[in-house]
Amino acid sequence: YNSGKVELALGKRKEALDAFYKAINLNPGLENLYLGLAQAYKRKGKFVSSIVVLLAALRQHPTAEMKSMLADVYARTNHYQDAESWYKRSLAEKRNAPVLNALASVYIKQGKYHKAYGILKRLRKETPASADVWNNSGAVFVHFNKTQDAIRSFQTAIDLAVYDATAYYNLALLYFREGNLVSAQEMA
């Protein structure tokens, strides 16, 4: 298992897959082995393989973390209804702010802005230092045509995560949409 984690951290995905398979053959009861294998497939871009491993592992280890990881893979492959379902299953076991934010992100991608807004409103109070929460909030405010709230949200996300380009990009798009080309160019 540790060898697989090291190989994965070094970017040696094939070696990581081999190490996780060997570890699973030695001890098929360890949940982390399946999580590691699914993560290795995910990083290699083999999302279907990651989903297959997670679905099989869920039969033995139906944990909130396993369900959340499966939801992440479904969201990554644009299967938003499946992602929503698995995020909800994960949250039914264990309330988790990052999983709630991921569910809000799926709601945004599905156009369910009011559902996303409800989650994000709570998360802004509970986890005010999360740039991802503020960035998602900005996206919701854009769709509600609350431009000033969107700008403040994106700016807060930038302040919290200076090197994360997502909020800069979103703020630049908003400025561009509003016709403020100078501010848009400053964000680029």
NUTITI-657748 format. One record per residue (C-alpha): x, y, z; residue number from 1. Coordinates in steps of 0.1 Angstrom, whole numbers, always signed. Layout:
BEGIN
       X       Y       Z   seq
       X       Y       Z   NUM
...
This chain:
BEGIN
       X       Y       Z   seq
      +0      +0      +0     1
     +27     +25     +10     2
     +47     +16     -21     3
     +16     +24     -42     4
     +11     +58     -25     5
     +48     +67     -31     6
     +46     +57     -68     7
     +15     +77     -72     8
     +30    +107     -55     9
     +60    +104     -79    10
     +37    +104    -109    11
     +44     +67    -117    12
      +9     +57    -123    13
     +15     +23    -138    14
     +38     +13    -110    15
     +12     +26     -85    16
     -15      +5    -101    17
      +7     -26     -99    18
     +15     -20     -62    19
     -22     -15     -53    20
     -32     -47     -71    21
      -5     -67     -53    22
     -16     -52     -19    23
     -53     -60     -26    24
     -43     -96     -35    25
     -25     -99      -2    26
     -52     -82     +19    27
     -85     -76      +1    28
    -102     -63     +33    29
     -84     -30     +35    30
    -105      +0     +23    31
     -75     +22     +16    32
     -62      -1     -10    33
     -93      +3     -31    34
     -92     +41     -26    35
     -56     +42     -37    36
     -63     +20     -68    37
     -93     +42     -77    38
     -72     +74     -72    39
     -44     +59     -94    40
     -69     +52    -122    41
     -85     +86    -118    42
     -51    +104    -121    43
     -43     +83    -152    44
     -76     +95    -167    45
     -92     +60    -166    46
    -124     +72    -150    47
    -145     +41    -160    48
    -119     +19    -143    49
    -120     +41    -112    50
    -158     +39    -111    51
    -157      +1    -115    52
    -131      -3     -86    53
    -152     +20     -64    54
    -185      +3     -71    55
    -169     -31     -63    56
    -152     -18     -32    57
    -185      -2     -19    58
    -199     -37     -16    59
    -173     -44     +11    60
    -166      -9     +24    61
    -197     +13     +21    62
    -180     +43     +38    63
    -187     +80     +33    64
    -152     +86     +19    65
    -157     +59      -7    66
    -191     +73     -17    67
    -177    +108     -19    68
    -148     +97     -41    69
    -172     +79     -65    70
    -193    +111     -67    71
    -161    +130     -75    72
    -153    +107    -104    73
    -189    +109    -117    74
    -188    +147    -115    75
    -155    +147    -133    76
    -171    +127    -162    77
    -201    +150    -163    78
    -225    +124    -149    79
    -240    +150    -126    80
    -271    +131    -115    81
    -250    +101    -104    82
    -226    +125     -87    83
    -255    +142     -69    84
    -268    +109     -57    85
    -235     +96     -44    86
    -227    +130     -27    87
    -260    +128      -9    88
    -253     +92      +2    89
    -220    +103     +16    90
    -235    +132     +34    91
    -262    +109     +49    92
    -234     +92     +68    93
    -211    +121     +76    94
    -216    +158     +72    95
    -185    +172     +55    96
    -180    +208     +43    97
    -159    +199     +12    98
    -185    +173      +1    99
    -213    +198      +6   100
    -193    +223     -15   101
    -188    +196     -42   102
    -226    +189     -41   103
    -232    +227     -45   104
    -208    +226     -75   105
    -228    +198     -91   106
    -260    +217     -85   107
    -245    +247    -103   108
    -235    +226    -133   109
    -271    +212    -134   110
    -286    +247    -132   111
    -300    +241     -97   112
    -288    +275     -85   113
    -313    +278     -56   114
    -302    +245     -41   115
    -266    +255     -45   116
    -273    +289     -29   117
    -288    +272      +2   118
    -258    +250      +7   119
    -233    +278      +0   120
    -250    +303     +23   121
    -245    +279     +52   122
    -209    +271     +42   123
    -199    +307     +39   124
    -207    +310     +77   125
    -193    +276     +87   126
    -161    +277     +65   127
    -154    +314     +57   128
    -118    +306     +49   129
    -127    +282     +19   130
    -118    +298     -14   131
    -138    +271     -32   132
    -170    +280     -13   133
    -165    +317     -22   134
    -158    +309     -58   135
    -189    +287     -61   136
    -209    +315     -44   137
    -197    +339     -70   138
    -209    +316     -97   139
    -243    +314     -82   140
    -245    +352     -77   141
    -236    +356    -114   142
    -266    +335    -124   143
    -289    +355    -100   144
    -276    +387    -117   145
    -262    +400     -83   146
    -230    +414     -99   147
    -217    +432     -68   148
    -222    +400     -46   149
    -204    +380     -73   150
    -175    +404     -75   151
    -171    +403     -36   152
    -173    +365     -36   153
    -147    +361     -63   154
    -125    +387     -47   155
    -127    +369     -14   156
    -118    +337     -31   157
     -87    +354     -46   158
     -77    +368     -13   159
     -79    +334      +3   160
     -61    +315     -25   161
     -39    +339     -43   162
     -24    +313     -66   163
     -57    +296     -76   164
     -65    +309    -111   165
    -102    +298    -111   166
    -115    +329     -92   167
     -93    +352    -113   168
    -107    +337    -144   169
    -143    +339    -132   170
    -139    +375    -121   171
    -123    +384    -154   172
    -153    +368    -173   173
    -177    +388    -151   174
    -159    +421    -157   175
    -159    +413    -194   176
    -196    +405    -194   177
    -202    +438    -177   178
    -182    +457    -203   179
    -154    +465    -178   180
    -125    +456    -201   181
     -98    +473    -181   182
    -106    +453    -149   183
    -111    +421    -170   184
     -76    +426    -185   185
     -61    +432    -150   186
     -74    +398    -139   187
     -59    +380    -169   188
